[in-house]
């Protein structure tokens, strides 16, 4: 039960910090990560410590290259790591997958809502195909030049990922424990 209270506080403070300051502060993340290591070690001994440590390190290792190419922020990785320290490696792997799927779906819905995709079936399919081709092209370009996140106006476009992380982790909690 303590882990869930820590998780809820962590997600709330991270979302507020991300929306207000565009940063997920260490003050939010580090106490949760340390608590996860301590709680799991206390509950399951060495095995709990290993599980917590792997849960902490896996997001860093898997998402580090996305940070290198400026596709994800360090705060998002730290948030995933703190949650991994609380609940372990398997939990955070599924949670990350759900978070990215939810972010993709809601971003696509936002595109449709903002009328960037034209009405009509053929126009929608062409627009979706165009988005997918442009995404592939941008990812390929980004891996070579790290310029994906710049709009035509020269401004960077950021997506606040913490609400999507909260939704994905919430879904993982529901699927895992209920």
Secondary structure as UniProt FT lines:
FT   HELIX           2..21
FT   HELIX           26..68
FT   TURN            69..70
FT   HELIX           74..87
FT   HELIX           89..113
FT   TURN            114..115
FT   HELIX           121..145
FT   TURN            148..149
FT   TURN            152..153
FT   HELIX           162..177
//
